[in-house]
Protein backbone atom coordinates (compact mmCIF):
# COMPACT_ATOMS: atom_id res chain seq x y z
CA UNK A 1 0.00 0.00 0.00
CA UNK A 2 1.18 3.53 -0.75
CA UNK A 3 1.93 5.94 2.06
CA UNK A 4 -0.78 8.49 2.83
CA UNK A 5 -0.08 12.14 2.05
CA UNK A 6 -0.24 14.47 5.06
CA UNK A 7 -3.00 16.87 3.99
CA UNK A 8 -2.27 19.16 6.95
CA UNK A 9 -0.69 18.85 10.39
CA UNK A 10 -3.86 19.82 12.22
CA UNK A 11 -7.44 18.56 12.26
CA UNK A 12 -10.27 19.79 10.06
CA UNK A 13 -13.14 21.15 12.18
CA UNK A 14 -16.33 20.30 10.28
CA UNK A 15 -20.04 20.26 10.98
CA UNK A 16 -21.62 16.85 10.39
CA UNK A 17 -25.34 16.10 10.24
CA UNK A 18 -27.09 13.20 11.97
CA UNK A 19 -28.01 10.36 9.63
CA UNK A 20 -25.75 11.48 6.77
CA UNK A 21 -23.08 9.12 5.38
CA UNK A 22 -19.65 10.72 4.99
CA UNK A 23 -16.51 9.48 3.22
CA UNK A 24 -13.27 10.61 4.86
CA UNK A 25 -10.20 10.79 2.63
CA UNK A 26 -7.69 8.24 3.90
CA UNK A 27 -5.04 8.81 1.20
CA UNK A 28 -4.54 12.55 1.72
CA UNK A 29 -4.76 13.31 -2.00
CA UNK A 30 -8.31 14.72 -2.15
CA UNK A 31 -8.77 18.36 -3.13
CA UNK A 32 -11.92 18.39 -0.97
CA UNK A 33 -10.29 17.61 2.40
CA UNK A 34 -11.23 16.04 4.67
CA UNK A 35 -13.68 14.34 2.31
CA UNK A 36 -12.91 11.88 -0.47
CA UNK A 37 -13.07 13.10 -4.07
CA UNK A 38 -11.89 9.86 -5.70
CA UNK A 39 -8.21 10.86 -5.88
CA UNK A 40 -7.28 7.51 -4.32
CA UNK A 41 -7.94 5.77 -7.63
CA UNK A 42 -5.02 3.50 -8.56
CA UNK A 43 -3.62 3.62 -5.01
CA UNK A 44 -4.04 1.03 -2.28
CA UNK A 45 -6.41 3.32 -0.37
CA UNK A 46 -10.16 3.47 0.00
CA UNK A 47 -12.13 6.11 1.91
CA UNK A 48 -13.47 5.55 5.41
CA UNK A 49 -17.27 5.75 5.47
CA UNK A 50 -19.31 6.56 8.55
CA UNK A 51 -22.82 7.69 9.40
CA UNK A 52 -23.03 10.66 11.74
CA UNK A 53 -24.86 9.72 14.91
CA UNK A 54 -25.64 13.33 15.80
CA UNK A 55 -25.36 16.81 14.35
CA UNK A 56 -22.24 18.47 15.75
CA UNK A 57 -18.81 19.87 14.98
CA UNK A 58 -16.05 17.24 14.93
CA UNK A 59 -12.29 17.21 14.40
CA UNK A 60 -11.45 15.11 11.36
CA UNK A 61 -7.87 13.88 11.01
CA UNK A 62 -5.78 15.96 8.60
CA UNK A 63 -2.46 14.13 8.94
CA UNK A 64 -3.97 10.76 7.95
CA UNK A 65 -2.04 9.03 10.77
CA UNK A 66 -4.69 8.92 13.49
CA UNK A 67 -5.33 5.70 15.35
CA UNK A 68 -9.01 6.69 15.57
CA UNK A 69 -9.93 6.99 11.88
CA UNK A 70 -11.51 9.22 10.72
CA UNK A 71 -11.31 11.41 13.81
CA UNK A 72 -8.26 13.30 15.10
CA UNK A 73 -6.45 11.72 18.06
CA UNK A 74 -3.61 14.26 18.27
CA UNK A 75 -1.07 12.16 16.33
CA UNK A 76 -0.24 15.24 14.21
CA UNK A 77 1.51 16.72 17.26
CA UNK A 78 4.32 14.16 16.90
CA UNK A 79 4.89 14.47 13.15
Contact map, one row per residue, 1 for C-alpha under 8 A:
1110000000000000000000000000000000000000001110000000000000000000000000000000000
1111000000000000000000000000000000000000001110000000000000000000000000000000000
1111100000000000000000000010000000000000000000000000000000000000000000000000000
0111110000000000000000000111100000000000000000000000000000000001000000000000000
0011111000000000000000000011100000000000000000000000000000000011000000000000000
0001111110000000000000000001000000000000000000000000000000000111000000000000000
0000111110000000000000000001100010000000000000000000000000000111000000000000000
0000011111100000000000000000000000000000000000000000000000000110000000000000000
0000011111100000000000000000000000000000000000000000000000000110000000000001101
0000000111110000000000000000000000000000000000000000000000001110000000000001100
0000000111111000000000000000000000000000000000000000000000111110000000010000000
0000000001111100000000000000000011000000000000000000000001111100000000000000000
0000000000111110000000000000000000000000000000000000000011110000000000000000000
0000000000011111000000000000000000000000000000000000000011110000000000000000000
0000000000001111100000000000000000000000000000000000001111000000000000000000000
0000000000000111110100000000000000000000000000000001011111000000000000000000000
0000000000000011111100000000000000000000000000000001111100000000000000000000000
0000000000000001111100000000000000000000000000000011111000000000000000000000000
0000000000000000111110000000000000000000000000000011110000000000000000000000000
0000000000000001111111000000000000000000000000000011000000000000000000000000000
0000000000000000001111100000000000000000000000001111000000000000000000000000000
0000000000000000000111110000000000100000000000001111000000000000000000000000000
0000000000000000000011111000000000110000000000111100000000000000000000000000000
0000000000000000000001111100000001110000000000111000000000000000000001000000000
0000000000000000000000111111110011111000000001110000000000000000000000000000000
0001000000000000000000011111000000010000000011110000000000000001000001000000000
0011100000000000000000001111110000000001000011100000000000000001000000000000000
0001111000000000000000001111110010000000000000000000000000000111000000000000000
0001101000000000000000001011111000000011000000000000000000000000000000000000000
0000000000000000000000001011111111111111000000000000000000000000000000000000000
0000000000000000000000000000111110001000000000000000000000000000000000000000000
0000000000000000000000000000011111111000000000000000000000000000000000000000000
0000001000010000000000001001011111110000000000000000000000000100000000000000000
0000000000010000000000011000010111110000000000000000000000011100000000000000000
0000000000000000000001111000010111111000000000000000000000000000000000000000000
0000000000000000000000111100010111111110000000100000000000000000000000000000000
0000000000000000000000001000011100111110000000000000000000000000000000000000000
0000000000000000000000000000010000011111100000000000000000000000000000000000000
0000000000000000000000000000110000011111100000000000000000000000000000000000000
0000000000000000000000000010110000000111111111000000000000000000000000000000000
0000000000000000000000000000000000000111111010000000000000000000000000000000000
0000000000000000000000000000000000000001111100000000000000000000000000000000000
1100000000000000000000000000000000000001111110000000000000000000000000000000000
1100000000000000000000000000000000000001011111000000000000000000000000000000000
1100000000000000000000000110000000000001101111100000000000000000000000000000000
0000000000000000000000001110000000000001000111110000000000000000000000000000000
0000000000000000000000111110000000010000000011111000000000000000000000000000000
0000000000000000000000111100000000000000000001111100000000000000000011000000000
0000000000000000000011110000000000000000000000111110000000000000000000000000000
0000000000000000000011100000000000000000000000011111000000000000000000000000000
0000000000000000011111000000000000000000000000001111100000000000000000000000000
0000000000000001111111000000000000000000000000000111111000000000000000000000000
0000000000000000111000000000000000000000000000000011111000000000000000000000000
0000000000000001111000000000000000000000000000000001111100000000000000000000000
0000000000000011110000000000000000000000000000000001111110000000000000000000000
0000000000000011100000000000000000000000000000000000011111000000000000000000000
0000000000001111000000000000000000000000000000000000001111100000000000000000000
0000000000011111000000000000000000000000000000000000000111110000000000100000000
0000000000111100000000000000000000000000000000000000000011111000000000110000000
0000000000111100000000000000000001000000000000000000000001111100000001110000000
0000000001110000000000000000000001000000000000000000000000111111110011111000000
0000011111110000000000000001000011000000000000000000000000011111000000010001000
0000111111100000000000000001000000000000000000000000000000001111110000000011000
0001111000000000000000000111000000000000000000000000000000001111110000000000000
0000000000000000000000000000000000000000000000000000000000001011111000000011000
0000000000000000000000000000000000000000000000000000000000001011111111111111000
0000000000000000000000000000000000000000000000000000000000000000111110001010000
0000000000000000000000000000000000000000000000000000000000000000011111111000000
0000000000000000000000000000000000000000000000010000000000001000011111110000000
0000000000000000000000010100000000000000000000010000000000011000010111110000000
0000000000000000000000000000000000000000000000000000000001111000010111111000000
0000000000100000000000000000000000000000000000000000000000111100010111111110000
0000000000000000000000000000000000000000000000000000000000001000011100111110000
0000000000000000000000000000000000000000000000000000000000000000010000011111100
0000000000000000000000000000000000000000000000000000000000000010111000011111111
0000000011000000000000000000000000000000000000000000000000000110110000000111111
0000000011000000000000000000000000000000000000000000000000000000000000000111111
0000000000000000000000000000000000000000000000000000000000000000000000000011111
0000000010000000000000000000000000000000000000000000000000000000000000000011111
